[in-house]
């Protein structure tokens, strides 16, 4: 509730002086047929409210005997400086009065109930003030304290209007569901509740449904007032009479209103909105369905029936921790050529731990423009709990060695196993690097060899080459290796060049992480603010000497041979890999410059390198 005291403006008129105004008098004279008082105050604060009580308090300055004071509504507003007996405002017929017994010489308070007047003002009736009068039962004048007194005892006795009112809650907004298709015929309906005065607690809700937007003159269903502390109503369980769902595909229009703890209903019903129920489709997770998985990159298969699949999303995380997501495809559009089935293989970057359990969530969306309702999401969801076991029934790799090749960033892996598996899974630092066909890497009975062209230089790595049989992945003892690289290497599958720096190895990395950024100068701030947009990967100018070398993989190469190899790499549309510092990244090169060098048969060379893949390894947004 809101309680407020209003100080009123006042004046009075006297028949003995019909053309005289009294705008500044510290008391008002009131006498039947001889003198009248006038009061007014701005009451716009109560507009639209429900008035609980309104009391006009007047203090009697002097009266000769028992008195009755009456207030009457005005039909036009008085002008305080020019109101006289001959220019007094017209009045209405509504009155309220209060009386006192006996004579007094001051201080007696007279309270008049003016609730009906103030409620009329709250309801929008024009407000011009009151006239104060007596009737024939009161003999002689009655003097009332005015609002113009300046002494403390006069100010304490000025006319006061005390109003108590309550504000109705706002009209419901934000209705949900609205303009969409639901998966349940009797959804939970929700909206927004706001109340800015009085008892601001939600106490009651009411919902009506209709078959058309203008059909609420005769609603199809009315919940009646329902006790609720939340702005919602469950069509399936709440209401004075049970709600009967309409047939699938038939729109339902609905509206709501609510009441606060003071029993005041919102000023009006909400604007009508609609929802349409259509039976949900079926969404099945076909693989994996739970239990044990043995593939480092498991294939997820899901199928929708009864509707057309338009989008899907796959997420995976450790069991019991739903806040941690190890793999998230984000929402992907469905390829129409694949119908309503999702078949997606997990990426090589997914690092599953042996004997660890995981949760998997697979979401799908149909083509029905679904909307979410409380407890019923717009998408379809299937969950599975799986445990990864990488060695279940699979013979391990017998032996493995990892040997750096000369001064290059390349590592040669050699291993053995009596029987060839279906494929080999090469794992570096716990991450799948490649899957190999045994026929492509076999070098003899039970012996295999493969070169890692992508090893990060100048840091220790651990390799495993795991056998894969019937979708199950076996184990392999890990082997550590470290490449002690000399120079900067640029290579493809068939060519390689090494750029040396005279004197010693390069102390600094010639590449930088490129980005789109904006410098913003804020008013009053001591420093500028840099707002970074897209990070675009590593790029920069690489330079060095093409001299004799590189050693190991291709044998000795002369300066002219390396120059020719650099030109072939430049023309290769597939790009190349650059091993520099502790990076080994795929790049495109441009602005190649090879000049003569005065010593021996070497050349001074430079080129601009731009990263073209493997951005996620460095936390970079792919351009």
Backbone torsions as a table, in degrees:
resi	resn	phi	psi	omega
1	UNK	NA	151.2	175.7
2	UNK	-115.0	127.0	177.4
3	UNK	-119.2	129.3	-177.4
4	UNK	-143.1	141.4	174.9
5	UNK	-101.9	129.2	178.6
6	UNK	-108.2	127.5	171.4
7	UNK	-85.8	130.6	-173.6
8	UNK	-99.2	152.9	170.6
9	UNK	-88.3	150.7	-177.3
10	UNK	-150.4	163.6	170.8
11	UNK	-160.2	174.4	174.9
12	UNK	-146.9	166.1	178.8
13	UNK	-130.6	156.3	-175.7
14	UNK	-135.9	128.3	-179.5
15	UNK	-65.5	-26.3	179.6
16	UNK	-68.8	-22.9	177.5
17	UNK	-130.4	75.5	-168.3
18	UNK	-64.2	-18.5	-179.0
19	UNK	-112.9	16.1	-177.3
20	UNK	-105.1	136.1	176.8
21	UNK	-103.2	151.9	-178.1
22	UNK	-129.3	61.1	-174.7
23	UNK	-74.5	-14.7	-173.9
24	UNK	-122.7	13.4	-178.5
25	UNK	-69.4	143.5	179.7
26	UNK	-87.3	7.2	172.4
27	UNK	-152.4	152.9	177.4
28	UNK	-107.4	138.5	175.6
29	UNK	-102.6	131.0	179.7
30	UNK	-129.9	126.1	-179.5
31	UNK	-153.7	135.9	-177.1
32	UNK	-57.2	121.3	177.6
33	UNK	73.9	0.1	-174.8
34	UNK	-129.5	-29.1	-177.6
35	UNK	-153.2	145.7	-177.7
36	UNK	-138.2	147.8	174.4
37	UNK	-112.9	158.7	-178.8
38	UNK	-135.3	140.2	-179.2
39	UNK	-132.5	145.6	175.9
40	UNK	-157.3	149.9	173.1
41	UNK	-157.3	149.8	177.2
42	UNK	-69.6	118.1	-178.4
43	UNK	-113.3	25.1	-178.8
44	UNK	-63.5	-19.9	-178.5
45	UNK	-64.2	-23.1	-176.5
46	UNK	-95.7	1.0	-177.7
47	UNK	-57.3	130.5	178.2
48	UNK	81.3	-2.5	-176.4
49	UNK	-92.6	166.8	171.0
50	UNK	-101.0	115.1	-175.8
51	UNK	-82.8	125.6	-179.9
52	UNK	-89.3	-41.9	177.5
53	UNK	-154.8	152.6	176.4
54	UNK	-149.0	120.5	-175.7
55	UNK	-128.3	125.9	174.4
56	UNK	-95.3	119.3	-178.4
57	UNK	-107.3	118.7	176.8
58	UNK	-115.7	139.5	176.2
59	UNK	-104.7	125.7	-178.0
60	UNK	-78.2	125.8	176.7
61	UNK	-81.4	-42.9	-179.6
62	UNK	-164.3	141.3	173.2
63	UNK	-148.1	149.0	-175.0
64	UNK	-83.1	-24.2	-174.8
65	UNK	-162.5	-168.2	175.1
66	UNK	-53.5	137.2	-172.6
67	UNK	-134.4	153.3	171.6
68	UNK	-128.6	122.3	175.7
69	UNK	-107.2	140.6	-175.6
70	UNK	-132.6	140.6	173.9
71	UNK	-111.6	142.1	-178.5
72	UNK	-131.8	139.2	-177.8
73	UNK	-70.2	145.7	178.1
74	UNK	-95.0	151.8	178.5
75	UNK	-103.0	-9.7	171.5
76	UNK	-149.5	151.6	-172.2
77	UNK	-81.3	133.3	178.3
78	UNK	-73.9	151.9	173.1
79	UNK	-98.2	110.2	-167.5
80	UNK	-58.5	-35.7	-175.3
81	UNK	-82.9	-14.5	-175.5
82	UNK	-124.4	2.7	-178.5
83	UNK	-74.1	123.1	178.4
84	UNK	-131.5	175.5	178.5
85	UNK	-60.1	-37.6	-178.9
86	UNK	-81.5	-12.4	-179.5
87	UNK	-127.7	46.2	-179.3
88	UNK	-89.7	152.1	-177.8
89	UNK	-71.8	159.7	176.5
90	UNK	-81.2	158.3	-175.3
91	UNK	-124.3	161.3	173.7
92	UNK	-93.5	-172.5	-175.8
93	UNK	-98.5	-10.6	-176.5
94	UNK	-80.7	132.4	-179.6
95	UNK	-135.5	156.0	169.4
96	UNK	-138.8	144.4	-172.8
97	UNK	-142.9	163.9	173.0
98	UNK	-150.6	150.3	-175.5
99	UNK	-128.6	160.2	175.9
100	UNK	-130.8	157.3	-179.0
101	UNK	-104.8	139.3	172.3
102	UNK	79.3	171.7	-179.9
103	UNK	-88.5	155.2	177.0
104	UNK	-150.9	157.3	178.2
105	UNK	-113.9	20.1	170.1
106	UNK	137.6	148.7	172.2
107	UNK	95.4	-15.6	-177.9
108	UNK	-70.8	131.0	-179.6
109	UNK	-95.6	136.1	179.2
110	UNK	-119.1	118.9	-178.8
111	UNK	-102.7	128.0	-179.7
112	UNK	-118.0	127.6	179.6
113	UNK	-76.7	113.5	-178.3
114	UNK	-118.4	28.7	-177.7
115	UNK	-54.2	-46.2	-176.2
116	UNK	-63.5	-37.2	177.7
117	UNK	-61.6	-49.8	-174.0
118	UNK	-70.1	-34.3	176.1
119	UNK	-64.4	-37.1	175.5
120	UNK	-60.1	-41.9	177.7
121	UNK	-62.4	-44.3	178.8
122	UNK	-60.8	-31.0	-179.6
123	UNK	-84.5	-1.8	174.7
124	UNK	106.2	3.9	177.7
125	UNK	-70.2	138.9	179.8
126	UNK	-58.1	137.0	-174.8
127	UNK	-120.3	121.8	-179.4
128	UNK	-123.1	-5.2	178.7
129	UNK	113.6	-170.7	-178.0
130	UNK	-125.0	154.5	167.9
131	UNK	-105.3	135.4	177.0
132	UNK	-102.3	130.9	-176.9
133	UNK	-146.4	167.3	170.5
134	UNK	-117.9	174.9	175.6
135	UNK	-119.7	-174.9	-174.8
136	UNK	-66.0	-15.2	179.9
137	UNK	-75.1	-14.8	179.0
138	UNK	-101.5	120.0	-178.5
139	UNK	-94.2	130.4	177.5
140	UNK	82.0	173.9	-177.3
141	UNK	-77.8	152.3	172.6
142	UNK	-117.8	129.2	-179.2
143	UNK	-106.0	132.5	-174.9
144	UNK	-121.8	137.1	176.0
145	UNK	-60.6	137.9	178.8
146	UNK	-101.0	-178.8	178.7
147	UNK	-87.3	2.0	-173.7
148	UNK	-94.7	-2.7	-179.8
149	UNK	-66.6	147.6	-176.8
150	UNK	-113.9	-16.5	178.3
151	UNK	-79.1	153.2	-176.0
152	UNK	-56.6	-43.6	-177.3
153	UNK	-70.4	-25.5	175.1
154	UNK	-76.0	-42.8	-179.9
155	UNK	-62.0	-37.3	-178.9
156	UNK	-66.9	-15.3	-175.7
157	UNK	-115.5	17.0	179.3
158	UNK	-70.4	159.8	179.4
159	UNK	-64.1	133.9	-178.6
160	UNK	-130.6	134.2	172.4
161	UNK	-108.6	117.3	179.4
162	UNK	-105.9	121.0	-175.9
163	UNK	-122.3	133.5	173.2
164	UNK	-117.7	125.8	-178.2
165	UNK	-145.1	165.6	177.9
166	UNK	-127.2	139.2	177.5
167	UNK	-91.2	135.9	174.2
168	UNK	-68.9	151.6	173.6
169	UNK	-61.4	156.3	175.2
170	UNK	-64.6	157.9	175.0
171	UNK	-64.6	135.1	-178.6
172	UNK	-55.2	138.6	175.6
173	UNK	-133.0	172.6	176.1
174	UNK	64.0	40.6	-177.8
175	UNK	-67.4	136.4	178.9
176	UNK	-137.6	130.2	4.1
177	UNK	-82.9	154.4	178.2
178	UNK	-145.7	128.6	176.4
179	UNK	56.7	49.8	178.7
180	UNK	-156.3	176.7	-178.1
181	UNK	-106.9	129.0	-179.6
182	UNK	-102.2	159.9	176.7
183	UNK	-96.4	-2.4	176.6
184	UNK	-126.5	141.6	-177.1
185	UNK	-76.5	-21.2	-179.7
186	UNK	-129.4	74.5	-175.3
187	UNK	-75.3	167.1	168.8
188	UNK	-80.6	125.2	-178.8
189	UNK	-96.4	136.3	-178.6
190	UNK	-132.5	158.0	176.9
191	UNK	-158.9	-177.2	-178.2
192	UNK	-101.2	137.9	178.0
193	UNK	-116.7	131.2	176.9
194	UNK	-143.2	132.1	178.6
195	UNK	-139.8	127.3	-170.0
196	UNK	-111.5	11.4	178.9
197	UNK	-168.8	158.0	-179.8
198	UNK	74.6	-147.8	177.8
199	UNK	-79.5	103.6	-170.2
200	UNK	-88.3	10.9	177.6
201	UNK	-82.0	142.8	173.4
202	UNK	-78.7	132.5	-177.6
203	UNK	-122.8	-39.1	-174.9
204	UNK	-136.0	148.5	172.3
205	UNK	-132.0	157.5	177.7
206	UNK	-150.3	137.1	-179.0
207	UNK	-129.1	140.9	171.9
208	UNK	-125.3	146.8	175.0
209	UNK	-120.2	157.3	179.5
210	UNK	-149.8	165.8	-179.3
211	UNK	-89.2	-5.8	177.9
212	UNK	-152.7	166.0	-177.1
213	UNK	-63.4	-33.1	-179.3
214	UNK	-104.3	24.3	-176.3
215	UNK	-99.0	16.4	-175.5
216	UNK	-83.7	-3.7	171.1
217	UNK	-62.7	-28.1	175.5
218	UNK	-137.1	81.1	-174.3
219	UNK	-59.4	146.8	175.1
220	UNK	-71.3	-31.3	179.0
221	UNK	-153.2	142.3	179.2
222	UNK	-133.0	121.5	-179.1
223	UNK	-69.2	-23.1	-168.7
224	UNK	71.2	171.0	178.0
225	UNK	-63.3	128.5	-178.4
226	UNK	-123.5	126.9	177.7
227	UNK	-64.5	128.9	-177.9
228	UNK	-160.9	142.3	173.4
229	UNK	-103.3	2.1	177.4
230	UNK	-125.8	141.2	-179.2
231	UNK	-75.8	74.1	-179.8
232	UNK	-160.0	163.7	175.9
233	UNK	-149.0	130.8	179.9
234	UNK	-90.8	109.1	-178.4
235	UNK	-60.5	-26.1	-176.2
236	UNK	-76.3	-24.8	-171.9
237	UNK	-130.0	-16.4	-172.8
238	UNK	-112.2	155.0	178.8
239	UNK	126.2	151.4	179.7
240	UNK	-67.8	-25.8	173.6
241	UNK	-130.3	148.6	-178.4
242	UNK	-61.7	142.2	175.6
243	UNK	-84.5	130.9	178.3
244	UNK	-103.4	111.8	-178.7
245	UNK	-61.5	148.2	176.6
246	UNK	-85.5	172.6	-178.6
247	UNK	-68.8	156.0	178.6
248	UNK	-57.8	133.6	178.8
249	UNK	90.9	-5.7	-179.9
250	UNK	-93.9	123.3	-178.6
251	UNK	-70.3	146.3	176.7
252	UNK	-119.0	122.2	174.3
253	UNK	-92.5	140.7	178.9
254	UNK	-146.6	156.2	177.0
255	UNK	-144.4	164.7	-175.5
256	UNK	-141.9	158.5	167.9
257	UNK	-144.5	168.2	-178.7
258	UNK	-149.7	162.1	179.9
259	UNK	-128.1	148.1	-179.4
260	UNK	-91.3	-175.7	-176.7
261	UNK	-66.1	-17.0	176.1
262	UNK	-87.1	2.7	179.9
263	UNK	83.1	10.8	-179.1
264	UNK	-90.9	126.3	177.6
265	UNK	-82.7	154.2	174.4
266	UNK	-55.4	154.2	-173.1
267	UNK	-58.3	-27.3	-178.9
268	UNK	-159.8	172.9	172.3
269	UNK	-72.3	158.5	173.7
270	UNK	-67.9	164.2	170.6
271	UNK	-66.8	139.4	-178.1
272	UNK	-66.9	143.2	171.7
273	UNK	-130.9	175.4	-176.7
274	UNK	-141.5	158.3	170.1
275	UNK	-138.8	159.9	178.4
276	UNK	-129.5	128.9	177.5
277	UNK	-90.6	132.4	170.0
278	UNK	-134.7	134.9	-175.7
279	UNK	-54.5	136.2	-177.9
280	UNK	-70.8	156.3	174.9
281	UNK	-81.3	176.2	175.0
282	UNK	-100.3	139.0	-178.8
283	UNK	-133.7	112.5	-172.9
284	UNK	-120.7	135.4	173.7
285	UNK	-92.8	111.4	-175.4
286	UNK	-88.7	-31.8	178.9
287	UNK	-161.4	137.9	-12.2
288	UNK	-77.1	147.0	-177.9
289	UNK	-101.5	3.3	-178.5
290	UNK	129.0	173.5	-179.8
291	UNK	86.7	-141.6	-172.4
292	UNK	-104.1	135.4	170.1
293	UNK	-115.7	145.3	-175.9
294	UNK	-122.1	-2.2	-177.8
295	UNK	-94.3	133.9	176.5
296	UNK	-61.8	-29.7	179.4
297	UNK	-125.9	75.0	-175.5
298	UNK	-63.6	148.4	177.1
299	UNK	-93.7	128.6	179.1
300	UNK	-100.0	128.9	-179.8
301	UNK	-127.1	126.9	176.8
302	UNK	-135.7	150.6	-174.2
303	UNK	-134.7	132.6	174.1
304	UNK	-106.4	136.4	178.0
305	UNK	-128.4	140.7	177.7
306	UNK	92.9	-1.2	177.1
307	UNK	-163.3	171.3	179.6
308	UNK	-93.7	126.9	177.3
309	UNK	-74.6	129.1	-179.4
310	UNK	-114.2	-31.4	-178.6
311	UNK	-147.3	161.0	177.7
312	UNK	-155.1	164.6	-180.0
313	UNK	-154.9	139.6	179.9
314	UNK	-124.8	132.3	176.2
315	UNK	-133.6	150.5	180.0
316	UNK	-145.2	141.3	179.1
317	UNK	-155.3	171.8	-178.6
318	UNK	-68.1	142.5	-179.3
319	UNK	-56.0	135.0	177.9
320	UNK	83.1	-5.7	-179.6
321	UNK	-127.7	90.6	-176.0
322	UNK	-84.3	-6.1	176.1
323	UNK	-83.3	-23.5	-179.8
324	UNK	-93.9	121.3	179.6
325	UNK	-115.2	116.1	-179.0
326	UNK	-87.0	-24.5	-177.2
327	UNK	-146.7	127.9	-179.7
328	UNK	-144.8	116.2	179.3
329	UNK	-76.4	-12.2	-166.5
330	UNK	62.2	175.7	-177.6
331	UNK	-75.2	124.4	-177.3
332	UNK	-116.5	139.4	175.0
333	UNK	-71.7	142.7	178.5
334	UNK	-79.4	135.5	175.9
335	UNK	-74.1	116.3	-178.3
336	UNK	-56.0	-27.8	-179.6
337	UNK	-66.5	-19.8	-179.6
338	UNK	-93.1	4.6	179.3
339	UNK	67.9	-136.0	-177.9
340	UNK	-112.2	31.6	176.3
341	UNK	-118.7	135.6	173.9
342	UNK	-100.4	130.8	174.4
343	UNK	-137.5	105.2	-171.7
344	UNK	-136.3	130.3	179.2
345	UNK	-93.0	132.4	179.0
346	UNK	-59.7	148.4	-176.3
347	UNK	-75.6	162.2	178.8
348	UNK	-65.5	-21.0	-179.2
349	UNK	-73.8	-10.9	178.9
350	UNK	-73.1	118.8	-176.7
351	UNK	-107.6	97.6	178.3
352	UNK	-89.2	136.6	179.2
353	UNK	-92.3	140.5	-179.1
354	UNK	-60.3	133.7	177.4
355	UNK	64.8	18.7	177.2
356	UNK	-97.4	147.7	-179.8
357	UNK	-101.3	146.3	-176.0
358	UNK	-137.4	152.6	168.3
359	UNK	-99.6	148.1	176.7
360	UNK	-132.1	133.0	178.1
361	UNK	-122.5	127.9	-179.8
362	UNK	-123.4	117.4	-179.2
363	UNK	-107.4	147.0	175.0
364	UNK	-140.1	149.3	179.1
365	UNK	-121.2	138.3	176.2
366	UNK	-95.8	-172.3	-174.1
367	UNK	-99.7	25.9	-173.7
368	UNK	-101.8	11.0	-179.5
369	UNK	56.4	48.9	-176.8
370	UNK	-68.2	151.3	172.3
371	UNK	-123.7	148.5	178.3
372	UNK	-79.9	142.4	171.2
373	UNK	-125.2	160.1	-177.7
374	UNK	-51.9	120.8	178.9
375	UNK	85.3	-9.2	-178.4
376	UNK	-133.8	104.6	-178.1
377	UNK	-76.1	157.3	178.0
378	UNK	-66.8	-34.9	-180.0
379	UNK	-88.4	168.1	175.4
380	UNK	-100.2	142.6	-174.9
381	UNK	-133.6	135.5	172.3
382	UNK	-127.6	139.4	179.8
383	UNK	-115.8	150.5	172.9
384	UNK	-144.8	147.0	173.5
385	UNK	-114.4	124.7	-175.3
386	UNK	-128.8	156.8	174.9
387	UNK	-125.5	131.3	-178.7
388	UNK	-90.8	128.4	176.1
389	UNK	-131.6	112.9	-170.9
390	UNK	-90.3	0.0	-175.0
391	UNK	-134.7	18.9	-174.3
392	UNK	-67.7	105.5	174.8
393	UNK	72.3	16.2	-178.2
394	UNK	-115.7	127.1	178.2
395	UNK	-65.3	136.1	-176.7
396	UNK	-74.5	167.6	171.8
397	UNK	-67.5	134.0	-173.0
398	UNK	-71.9	-45.0	-177.3
399	UNK	-153.3	156.4	-179.8
400	UNK	-151.8	136.4	172.2
401	UNK	-132.0	147.7	179.5
402	UNK	-128.5	117.0	-173.4
403	UNK	-125.2	118.5	174.4
404	UNK	-61.6	144.0	-177.9
405	UNK	-96.1	102.5	177.2
406	UNK	56.0	-136.0	178.8
407	UNK	-93.6	12.0	-174.7
408	UNK	-87.2	170.5	176.3
409	UNK	-88.8	14.9	-175.1
410	UNK	-99.4	147.4	-178.8
411	UNK	-126.0	130.3	177.9
412	UNK	-97.3	124.5	177.6
413	UNK	-103.2	133.6	175.5
414	UNK	-130.2	137.0	-178.5
415	UNK	-153.0	171.5	-178.4
416	UNK	-143.6	156.0	175.0
417	UNK	-166.2	138.4	-174.3
418	UNK	-60.5	-49.8	-178.5
419	UNK	-107.3	138.3	178.6
420	UNK	-74.4	132.9	175.9
421	UNK	-80.5	-175.9	175.5
422	UNK	-69.0	-36.2	176.7
423	UNK	-162.7	166.7	177.1
424	UNK	-111.1	137.2	176.2
425	UNK	-109.2	113.7	179.9
426	UNK	-90.5	121.9	-177.6
427	UNK	-118.4	129.9	177.8
428	UNK	-123.1	121.2	-177.8
429	UNK	53.7	40.9	176.7
430	UNK	80.4	2.1	-177.2
431	UNK	-117.9	135.8	179.8
432	UNK	-66.2	124.0	-179.8
433	UNK	-97.6	-42.5	-176.2
434	UNK	-162.0	157.5	170.6
435	UNK	-115.8	130.6	-170.7
436	UNK	-117.8	142.0	170.5
437	UNK	-80.9	124.9	-177.9
438	UNK	-53.4	-34.5	-178.5
439	UNK	-64.4	-24.0	-177.9
440	UNK	-83.6	-17.3	-173.4
441	UNK	-122.8	1.6	-178.4
442	UNK	-72.6	138.7	179.0
443	UNK	-119.8	-5.8	-179.1
444	UNK	173.7	-179.3	-179.4
445	UNK	-57.9	113.3	177.9
446	UNK	69.9	10.8	-177.1
447	UNK	-118.7	142.5	-175.0
448	UNK	-140.3	153.0	179.8
449	UNK	-145.8	140.1	178.8
450	UNK	-153.5	143.4	-178.9
451	UNK	-108.0	129.0	175.6
452	UNK	-88.7	107.8	-180.0
453	UNK	-85.9	-5.9	-171.3
454	UNK	-113.3	12.8	-176.7
455	UNK	-64.8	131.7	175.6
456	UNK	-67.4	127.0	-175.0
457	UNK	-74.9	159.5	170.7
458	UNK	60.7	29.9	174.1
459	UNK	-151.2	150.6	-177.5
460	UNK	-78.9	134.9	177.3
461	UNK	-128.5	159.4	178.9
462	UNK	-120.7	126.3	-178.4
463	UNK	-104.3	147.0	165.5
464	UNK	-136.1	141.5	172.5
465	UNK	-120.9	101.7	-170.9
466	UNK	-97.2	135.9	176.1
467	UNK	-78.8	141.7	179.2
468	UNK	-121.1	121.1	179.6
469	UNK	-133.3	127.9	178.1
470	UNK	52.4	39.6	178.3
471	UNK	79.3	0.9	179.5
472	UNK	-106.0	142.1	-175.6
473	UNK	-109.2	124.8	178.7
474	UNK	-87.3	-175.5	-176.7
475	UNK	-102.1	168.4	177.6
476	UNK	-155.3	134.1	176.6
477	UNK	-64.5	135.1	-179.0
478	UNK	-74.9	143.8	179.7
479	UNK	-128.9	130.8	-178.7
480	UNK	-90.9	149.8	176.4
481	UNK	-150.4	153.7	176.4
482	UNK	-145.0	128.9	179.6
483	UNK	-93.5	124.0	177.7
484	UNK	-97.3	82.6	-168.6
485	UNK	-78.6	140.0	171.7
486	UNK	-112.9	125.9	177.9
487	UNK	84.4	-174.9	178.3
488	UNK	-111.1	129.4	-173.2
489	UNK	-111.4	137.9	174.0
490	UNK	-129.9	126.7	-174.1
491	UNK	-151.4	157.1	167.6
492	UNK	-118.4	-167.4	178.0
493	UNK	-66.6	-23.1	-172.7
494	UNK	-121.9	-11.0	-177.8
495	UNK	-136.5	150.8	175.5
496	UNK	-150.2	143.7	173.9
497	UNK	-132.0	153.4	178.8
498	UNK	-127.6	125.7	179.2
499	UNK	-102.4	119.4	179.6
500	UNK	-96.6	153.3	171.3
501	UNK	-107.7	130.8	-178.9
502	UNK	-64.5	136.7	177.0
503	UNK	99.0	-60.5	-177.5
504	UNK	-160.6	176.5	176.1
505	UNK	-66.7	154.1	179.8
506	UNK	-63.4	134.3	-179.0
507	UNK	-82.4	-25.2	-175.7
508	UNK	-126.4	155.3	-179.8
509	UNK	-79.3	126.2	-176.8
510	UNK	-80.6	9.8	-178.6
511	UNK	-115.6	155.6	175.4
512	UNK	-134.1	156.2	173.8
513	UNK	-79.4	109.8	-179.8
514	UNK	-75.6	151.7	-179.4
515	UNK	-155.6	158.6	170.7
516	UNK	-98.1	120.9	-178.0
517	UNK	-141.3	158.8	-179.7
518	UNK	-128.9	133.8	176.6
519	UNK	-93.9	123.3	-177.8
520	UNK	-115.3	126.1	175.2
521	UNK	-97.2	114.2	-179.4
522	UNK	-91.0	137.8	-179.1
523	UNK	-61.9	127.5	177.6
524	UNK	82.7	-7.7	-178.9
525	UNK	-84.4	141.4	-178.2
526	UNK	-74.4	-19.7	-177.8
527	UNK	-132.1	157.6	173.9
528	UNK	-77.9	155.3	178.6
529	UNK	-110.9	130.2	178.6
530	UNK	-101.5	119.4	177.7
531	UNK	-101.8	114.2	-177.8
532	UNK	-88.9	130.1	176.9
533	UNK	-95.5	-107.1	-176.8
534	UNK	-92.7	129.6	169.7
535	UNK	-86.7	131.4	-169.0
536	UNK	-110.6	14.8	176.3
537	UNK	92.0	179.9	-178.0
538	UNK	-78.1	139.5	174.2
539	UNK	-159.5	155.3	-180.0
540	UNK	164.3	-179.6	-178.6
541	UNK	-99.9	126.7	179.6
542	UNK	-107.5	135.6	179.0
543	UNK	-145.3	158.1	-179.8
544	UNK	172.2	-170.2	-176.7
545	UNK	-107.2	130.1	172.0
546	UNK	-89.2	96.5	-178.8
547	UNK	-116.6	-164.0	178.1
548	UNK	-62.0	138.5	-174.9
549	UNK	124.5	-177.8	-1.0
550	UNK	-78.5	166.2	-176.7
551	UNK	-99.9	167.4	170.8
552	UNK	91.1	-86.9	-167.8
553	UNK	-69.8	-40.7	-177.6
554	UNK	-113.2	5.1	-175.5
555	UNK	77.2	-170.0	-180.0
556	UNK	-71.1	136.6	177.4
557	UNK	-126.3	132.3	179.8
558	UNK	-77.5	168.5	176.8
559	UNK	-57.0	-49.2	178.4
560	UNK	-60.2	-37.4	179.2
561	UNK	-65.4	-38.6	178.4
562	UNK	-68.8	-37.4	176.5
563	UNK	-60.4	-43.7	179.5
564	UNK	-64.2	-39.8	179.1
565	UNK	-64.7	-38.8	178.3
566	UNK	-62.0	-38.9	179.4
567	UNK	-68.6	-35.0	176.9
568	UNK	-67.2	-41.7	177.7
569	UNK	-61.8	-38.5	179.5
570	UNK	-60.1	-36.9	-176.9
571	UNK	-84.9	-9.4	-175.9
572	UNK	-73.6	116.3	-177.0
573	UNK	-67.7	-16.0	-179.0
574	UNK	-79.4	-7.5	-176.8
575	UNK	79.7	-164.9	-176.0
576	UNK	-148.5	179.8	173.4
577	UNK	-115.1	142.6	-178.8
578	UNK	-119.2	122.6	175.5
579	UNK	-107.0	110.4	-176.4
580	UNK	-146.6	137.9	-176.3
581	UNK	60.4	-124.0	174.2
582	UNK	-110.9	22.2	-179.8
583	UNK	-105.6	146.8	168.0
584	UNK	-138.7	97.7	-169.1
585	UNK	-129.6	151.4	173.6
586	UNK	-75.1	136.8	-176.2
587	UNK	-138.8	160.4	162.4
588	UNK	-108.6	146.6	179.3
589	UNK	-120.9	150.3	177.4
590	UNK	-152.9	174.9	-178.8
591	UNK	53.2	46.1	179.9
592	UNK	-73.6	131.7	-179.8
593	UNK	-134.9	120.5	178.5
594	UNK	-122.9	115.3	-179.3
595	UNK	-114.5	166.9	179.1
596	UNK	-70.1	156.1	178.3
597	UNK	-130.8	137.6	-170.6
598	UNK	-74.2	-17.2	-176.7
599	UNK	-104.9	125.0	174.9
600	UNK	63.7	-148.3	-176.2
601	UNK	-107.7	22.3	-177.9
602	UNK	-87.9	171.5	-178.5
603	UNK	-136.5	147.1	170.8
604	UNK	-87.4	126.1	-175.1
605	UNK	-131.7	151.2	175.0
606	UNK	-152.0	155.1	175.6
607	UNK	-160.1	159.3	175.4
608	UNK	-96.0	129.9	-179.6
609	UNK	-112.2	136.8	-179.5
610	UNK	-130.3	122.1	-179.9
611	UNK	-61.7	139.2	-176.5
612	UNK	-127.6	10.4	179.2
613	UNK	-176.6	179.3	179.0
614	UNK	56.8	40.4	-177.8
615	UNK	-70.3	-36.4	-176.3
616	UNK	-60.0	-26.7	-179.5
617	UNK	-62.2	-21.7	-175.7
618	UNK	-119.4	16.6	178.6
619	UNK	64.8	36.3	-174.3
620	UNK	-108.3	141.1	173.2
621	UNK	-77.1	121.7	-177.2
622	UNK	-67.3	129.9	-179.0
623	UNK	-70.8	NA	NA
